Amino acid sequence: MSQRFTVTAGDIQGEVNQLFEGDEETPSASEASGKGDGNPKESSPFINSTDPEKNQQYDGKNMALFEEEMDTIPMVSSLLSSLANYSNLPQGSKEHEEAENNEGSRKKPVQAPRMGTLMGVYLPCLQNILGVILFLRMTWMVGIGGVIEAFIIVLMCCSTTMLTAISMSAIATNGVVPAGGSYYMISRSLGPEFGGAVGICFYLGTTFAGAMYILGCIEILLVYIVPQAAIFKMEGLEGAEAEAAMLNNMRVYGTLVLSFMAIVVFVGVKYVNKLALVFLACVICSILAVYAGVIKTAFEPPVFPVCVLGNRTLVWKGFDVCAKVIERENATVTTKLWRLFCDSEFLNATCDSYFANNNITEIQGIPGIMSGTLRENLFGNYMDKGSFIEKVGLSAAVEPDSIPTNTNRYVLADITSFFTMLVGIYFPSVTGIMAGSNRSGDLQDAQKSIPIGTILAITTTSIIYMSSVFLFGSCIEGTVLRDKFGEAVRGNLVIGTLAWPSPWVIVFGSFFSTCGAGLQSLTGAPRLMQAIARDGIVPFLRVFGHGKANGEPTWALLLTACICESGILIASLDNVAPILSMFFLMCYMFVNLACAVQTLLRTPNWRPRFKFYHWTLSFLGMSLCLSLMFICSWYYAIVAMGIASCIYKYIEFRGAEKEWGDGIRGLSLSAARFALMRLEEGPPHTKNWRPQILVLVNMDSELNVEQPRLLSLTSQLKAGKGLTIVGTALEGTYLENHPQGQQAEQSLRKLMEAEKVKGFSQVVISSNMRDATSHLVQAGGLGGLQHNTVLACWPRNWKQAEDHQSWRNFIELVRETTAASEALLVPKNVSAFPSNGERFTEGHIDVWWIVHDGGISHDSDISAYTYEKTLMMEQRSQILKQINLTKTEREREIQSITDSSRGSIRRKNPAAVTTQLSVTEEPAASSKEEKPEEESVPVSPSQQEQLIHDKSTNPPTPATPQSPSADAETPGTASFFFPILL
């Protein structure tokens, strides 16, 4: 006879913990209660302790037995246990709570079982998406925009979030999902620049969402629950005064509520966690109450009369009967409504002209779903601020040119409404789709749960929103729909008038749900900022990465509260909603952009397994996000994009380098390849010519650059334009000297960064220096992006016999650049060249044209190639004059030195130009002695060689009578000399 045993919910929980943690010694519930002798086998609830055969079977197949038993046990207890442990806090909050509870204790906390799709993704997304806009602005949006346009708005916004969720699903199924939430998923996919920009936009959106929820909470409190609690009284005020009083009340109470919530979050998130299930229940009960009320209106509509004077809707306040007079005891008496518009209660009293000329009509505010109201509410009815909310179909007698009086007795439009404004106000109601991915580290199977849970939550909420548009338009009168604060229905929440069994279900449900959403925003936003700060990609935010001992982000919470306070000071939910719409749309746009670009570029590490993903969906989602940004508010969109761009550029220039990979880098590679292929189509035109310089430097024994001022010259000459390659040659074999090559390359990069030289570094290792330099000249550049100029120093100690190899290498370099038709810049006394930080008041740039015609005997025989070289040399002097430290110098003394046997060719066919930069502190009067611009000086070949030699060693100029040596300089004078060989 088989024995029976019972299983409790605690036993199941203990076994689940044992399986998830892999801890064989975790006691079950029965063992903890004192049952058994302490042996885990005998105390297991799945084992009959008197059956040795079953015990032995459990020892070998405990996992299979557990699964078999779980199939026969109802999951109700497990579901209830999961609901009891439900939390909507972002990842990291629970860890901080456990650290706080276990502070000072050495006991290792027991890891809770990971969550599935329902508890980990679906319900948190559902709770975050359904919020304040649905309860406070949805009915008003349907009344203003009409059912058709409201449905279009809902469809566009829900489609945007659905397409973004598909892109998020692609990211989630692309390899292992990192623990850390949406920011980690996006930043590790996009790279630090885009990741940081998106992360900060996401943070700002979450922070302003907290401000929006708090403002919604205060609006429910002061308008629908306890209007008497208003500090600034609005009774008897009209127009701007009443509006100002309302805004001031929102600011005061909003600041108090924000301070209270910030204190609660600071004290410990465990208090917020304990209320998570209550907030979820409020949201679900409120939605169910609305649908129940809709069904009830089909056979028994609720009684919410609306009083209309002429065609103007009256504020139902201060009177009880919607009539001017009533019959009482066979007598006609006036009502309270009469006394609101007349100066006395008697029938002969003087009354408002509009009140006297129009009749009072009482209409049903909630006619029901079968009343045919949908036909009247199909189309929009946009209004200007201060306009009367009028009943369509009723006539009114209005005196021409009459000024309205007693306007505080009518329901008025508080803002000017238009289609794009409705989009901006509504979009925050569909945000919150990343609540599931924010808990990626707590999910049992993130690659499965995030796509399924997020898409199901968006589908559910989209159905709720779309059905609400038609249900509201079918059940509620148009004048009530356009009444934002329910003034026509005795101050009731408009959506509450539709709820069953009572409007207070919606009022209190929406109040607690907005409070919970505000607490969640103040809990999640600081942790997001802490994650960004700890990544170190934005240096000035690092201080916000610090917190309490248990990891609570104290400084980030303070920053979040300050930013949230700025939103509360705006004091209008309608004005705050478009701001956070911009930041969320920016975040969603970058997510879609990253997925589309990585798919189109066929990035090797981009292999999403989500079968419903396609790059066209991401591109469509990106387009919708960008369109909605400019539809909501074009100036807010420009500001948001400007903020994201500034953050991107700041991280690019000042942020820390992270090895996260960069999906956008593939776009740069493709663009670079396309540009290089275009450059291959032909040589550059002379007008587009710029010096593309290959800078050849020498390294000392410690692998430091011997001529650092050579890069100062390069920086000033290039000014960040064109191509610059800084190369050096090392002697030896590549296999043995590879570490030295890497060290030399790092040394080059550091010097280039210090001298602000934008370009590339290259190190070549060869058996001898001559071959290594030749390899640099031949192989420098890529495709059409190659150097056309070589910059190398004049060889040192070239006159000494023991150092003959240096000038031999230099002569070979001259021959190779000539064979390659490249220009050669040879600076001498480069150590005398001023650094980037030095400035001079005056000086001269002297250009000496050393002309030999290369066999051309007549001016008419000058080739186009030689003419282009001439233009290049003239541009060279112009570039020299643009140097920052020599902007005050002038080009001077352009001379031609020719061979007498060839005649005077002047400067049309030069083969070399010698440039001397002479900067002096002498008065400007000393520079007046200038020679003619062009001068022909015939000399013999021997004299020419001697002249060139003299110019190389001691170039004469009027400003510098004596050239300084390489080691000493004349006080107040800096002389620098180099020939340009073409």
C-alpha positions, 0 to 999 in steps of 0.5 A: 500500500503506497504512502501519501505525502503532502506538499506545502507552498513553503516546501515548493519555495525551498526546492525552487531555491535549492534548484536555482542556487545549486545549494544542496544543503538548503533546508526545506520548509519541513526541515526548518520547522523541526521535522526530520533528523537533519538529513536533507534526504529524509527531510525532503518533502518529495521523499517518503523517508520510510522507503529506501528505494525511493530515497536512492532514486532521488539521490540519482535523479532529484531534478527529474523527480522534482519536475515530475512532482511539479507537474502534478502540483497546482501552480496557484501557490507558486503564483501567489508566492511570486505576486507576494514578491513582486517588485517594479524596481530597476535592477540594483535596487534589490541588491542595495536593499539586501546590503542594507538589511545585511549590513554588519552581518556576515551571513550570506543573503539567500539569492531569490529565484529569478523571475520569468516573463510574467513577473519580470517583464510583462507586469512591470511594463504594463504598470509603467505604460498605463499611467497618469495621461490615461486617467487625466487627459485621455478623455479630453484628447478624444473630445478635442481631437475627435475619435478619428484624430485621437485614434490616429495619434494613439496608432502612431505612438503605439506603432512607434513603441512597438517598432522600438520594442522589436529593435530592443528584442533584436538587441536582447537576442544578439548574444548574452544580455548584459546585466544592468538594464536598458542603458547597458544594452544600448551603450554596449551596442552603440559604443560610448559616444552614442551610448552616453548620449542615449543614456543621459537622454533616457535619464532626463526623460525618466526624471521629467517623468517623475515630475509629470507623475507628481504633478498629476498626483497633485492635480488629482489631490487638489481638484478631485479629492480635497479642493479645500486644501488649496493654499491659494484660493481660486474662488471668485477669481477669473482668467489669469488670476485663477490660473496663477493661483492654480499653478502656485498651488501645484508648485507648493504641493509638488515641492512638498511631495517631491521632498517626501518621496526623495526622503523615502527613497533615501531612507531605503527602497525597501519601503517602495518595494513593499508598495509595488503590489499595491500600485499594480493592483490600483492600476489593474482595478482602475482599468477593470472599473472603466470597462465594467462601467462601459458595459453597465452604460449599455442598459443603465447609464449613470446619472451625471446631468450637464447644465447648458445655458444657450449652447454654453456649458455651465460650471456645476457649482453653487446651484442644485437645480438646472433651471432659472425658475421652479414651481413651488406651492403654486408659485414661481420662484427663482433658483440659485442659478438665477442668483448667480447671473442676476442682482437679486432673487426677484423675477424683476431683477436685472440679469446678465444679457446672455442669461436673459436671452437664452434658455437653460437645457439639461443634458445627460453627461453619460448617455451610454454606449447605445446612444449614438453619441459616437457620431457627434464625437467623430471629428475634432473641435479645437479651441483657443484659450478662454473659449466657451465649451459649447454643445454642438447642435444647440442654438444661442442668442448672442448680442453683437459686439457684446462683452462676455460677463460672468465668465467664471460661471462657464466651462472654458478652455484653459489652453489653445489646442491643436493636433501637434500639441495633443501628440506631445501630451499623449506620447508619455502615456506609451513610454515605459517599454524598457521597464522589463529590460531594466531588470535584465539581470534578474530574469531567468531567460532574458533573451526569451522574456524581454521580447515576449513580455515587452511586446505582449505588454505593448499589445495589451496597452495598445488595445486598451488605449485604442478601445478607450478612444472608441468607448469614450467617444461612444459613451460620454457627451462631447461637452463633458469630454472637452471639459478637462477638469470635470467642472460640468459634472460637479467637479468629478474626474471625467473618466471616473464618471464612467467607472463602476461601481463608483467614481472614487475607484478611479480617483483613488486608483489613479492617485495611488498609481501616480504616486507609485510611478513617481516613486519608481522614477525617483528610484530608477533615475538615480541608479541610471545616473550612477551607472553612467557616472561609474562608467566614466564616459562623462568625466564631470559626472563621476561625482554622482557615482558615489553613494552610501555604503550599501551602494545607494546613489545619494548624490545622483538622487540629489541631482535627480530631485533638483532636475525634477524640481525644475519640472515641477516649477513649470507646474503644468502637466500639459507643458511638462509632457512634451519635454519628456516626450522629446527625450524618450523619442530621442532614446527610441530613435537611437535604438532603432538607428543602431539596429538598422545601421548594424544590419545594413553594414552586416556587422559580424557581431550583429546576429539577432535571433528574433525572427520577426526583426527586419532592418526596415522595421527599425528604419521605420521606427527611427523615422516615426520617432524623428517625425513625432519629435518635430510634430510635438514641438519643433523647437523642443526637438532642436533643443533635445537634438542639440543636447544629445549632439553636445554630449556626443561630442564631449564624450568623443573629445573628453570621455574615457575610451571604452572597449565596448565595441561600436556599432556606428563605427561600421558606418564610418568605415563604409563612408571612409571606403566610399571616399577612398574609392572616389579619390581613386578616380583621378588626381586632385585639381590644383585649386584643391591642392593641399600639402599631404605631409609625410613627416619623417622623424628620428628616435633616440635611444630611449625611443623619444622623438629627437626633433619635437619642434618638427611637429610644431611646424607641422601643426602650424603648417597644416592647421588640422587640414589634409593628411598628416602621417608621422613616421619613423624608422627603426633598425632591426628585425620585426620579430625581435623589435616589435615591442620597441616598435609599439613603444615608438608608436605610442611615443609618436601619438603622445607627441602628436596629441601634445602638439595638436597634430591630427593625423596618423603615426607609422613605424617601420622596422627594417634591417637598415635605416635606408630601406626603412625610410624608403618603405615609409616614402613608398607605402605611406597612405592608402589609395587616393589618400597619399602624401604629396610632400615629405618633411624631413630635417636637414642631416646633422653633422653632415660635414663630419667624415665619421657620420657620412651615412646620414647625408648619404641617406638624405641624398637618397631621400631627395632622389626618391621624392624626386622620382615620386614627383613629391615635394620635399620640405627640409627645415634647418635649425628646426629647434629655433622654430617657435612652439604653438604657444608662442606669439610674435608681433611682426616679422617676414616670410622670405621666399627665394625662388631658385629656378632652373628650367630643366632643359626648357629654353623658351617661355612658351615651352613651359609645361602644365606640370611646371605651371601646377608646381608654380601654383603649389609653391605660391599656395605654400607661401599663402599657407605659411602666412595663415600660421597662427603665430605668424599672422602678422608677418608678410611675404617679402623679397620674392627673387629668382635665381637662374642659370645665366646660360638659360637666360632670365626665365623669372619665376614661371618655371621654378624647381625649388623655393627656399623659404625663410621665416624671420620673426623679430621684435624690432619696430615696424619701420625696419621692414620698409626697405624692400626690394622689388617683387621680382628680380632676375639675377644671372649667375654662373653654376658655380656661383649658384651652388655657392649662393645656395650654400651660403643661403643654407648656412646664413640666409641674409635678410634685412630684418636679420643681418646674421642668422643664428646657429642651431644652438644659440639665437639672437635675443628678440629674433627667431630665424628658421630656414628650409628649402622646398624642393619640387 
